[in-house]
Amino acid sequence: MDWVTFGRSLFTVVCFAFFILVLIIAYSKRSKNRYEEAANLPFLDDDKVQEAQQDMASNGARK
């Protein structure tokens, strides 16, 4: 086995591990509230959407 083949194999394993890590983070219980809130945004009243945008802008982001 030469170094190129070893490097490609190592890269494949690292990418697969990164993919599994992303899946774990995406489906963790800690992220559930954030995703549920984002899923319900289209059903909110316009007033609540504007309040949510103002709340997000209050953390230092510009409007």
N, C-alpha and C positions, 0 to 999 in steps of 0.2 A: 504494500500500500504506500503510495507516494504522498507527499504533503498536500498536493492539490485535492486529491480525493478525501483526505482526512479533513481538510478545511471545509470542503463542501458538505461533508457529513456533519461536521460540528455546526455549521451554519444552519443546516436543516433542523437539527435538534434544538438549537437556540430559538429559531423561529417558531417551532412547535410549542416549546415551553412558554414563549411570549403569548401565543394564541390561547393556550390553556389559562394563563394568568388573566388575560382580558376577559375570557368567559367567566372565570370565577368572580372577578370584580363586577361584571355586568349583572350577574345573577345573584349577587350577595343580598342578604336581607337589609343591609345598610343602605343600599341604593334603591330599594323598593319604593320608598316614599317619594324620592325625587322623580322616578319614572312614572309613578301614579299621578303625581301633580302635573307633569308634562303631558300625560295622556288626557287629562281632564281640561286642559287649557281651552280647547275649542268650544267647550260647553259652558264656560264662564260668561257672565254678563260683561259688557264692555267696561263698566265701572270697575269691576274687580280686576280686569286685565290691566287697566291703567294703573290701579293701585299696586298691582304686582310689578309692573314695569318701574314705578316710582321707587318701590322697595329695593329692586335690584340696582337702580341708579344711585341709591343712597349709600352704597358701599364704596363710592369713589369713582364709579364709572360715569362717563359723560353721557348726556342725553343726545 
